[in-house]
Amino acid sequence: MSDTLLRTLDLIEPGDLVIYHGSITDRHGLYLAKPCDCFYCVRADYLGSDDVRYRLTDPYSDDPNALALRCVRRQSVTRSTANA
């Protein structure tokens, strides 16, 4: 699948920069998105749920795996234009 098509569909791939605008207002901002790998999200995926959730990490952190937010709904993030 081409990058242009992904940008057109606003799909989020692992490692994409996203802007979080969810219910935790003091955490709004820019993050790196990866599919959530917690027990509940993996189980929901195994059972066939279409509800995609993400694990967000701080792109400016020294530790790229330092968790900032987990189980974030797709509706709470927007793909950043910095990915273009």
N, C-alpha and C positions, 0 to 999 in steps of 0.2 A: 504494500500500500504506500503510495507516495506521501511525502511530507505535506504537499499542497492539499491533498485530500484530507489528511488528518487535521490540518489547520482549519479547513472549511467546515468540517464536522464538529470542531471544537472538542476532539477526543483528547484524553489525557493519557500519556504513556508514562511508564516508570522513569523517573528522573526529570520530568518536566517541571518547570517553574509554574506555580499557581498562586493565585491571590485568594486567601481565605477571607470570607465575609459571612461566616456562620454566626451562631448564637453566642459564642464566647467573645464578646466585643473587645476585651483587652488583648486578645490574641490575633486580631485582624492583621494581615500583612502578607509578605512574600515568603513562600516555602517551596521546598522540593517535595513532589508527590511520588509515593510508591504505593502499590496495592497493600492494603492492611493485611498483616499476617498474624493477627491475634487469633486465639482459638475460636472465638465466636464468628469472626468474619470468614475464616477458612471453612468452618462447619457450614455456614450459610451458603457459601459458594459450592461446597460439596453437595448440599441438598438442592441446588438449582436456583438459588435466589438471584434475581436480576439486579438487586440493589448493590451497586459497586461502592465500596468504601475505601478510603485512603489513609495512609500513615504519612503525616507531614513532618519534615525535618527542617531545621534552620540551615539555609544555604550559606550563611556566613560563619557557621560554627567550625571550630577546629576538628571536631568529631562529626563526620558526615552522617553517622548513625544515631546521633543524639536525638531522641524522640521529643517532639514538640507537642504534637496532637495525634491521636489515633482514632480510628473508626469515624472518620469525617465523611459525611454524605457527599455525593457528587453535586448536589444542589448548593452546597456550601463553598464550593471552589470554582474559580474561573481560570482558564488557561491564560497565562501571562503572554503578552505580546513580545516579551523578551525572547521567546522560543523561536521566533521567526527567523 
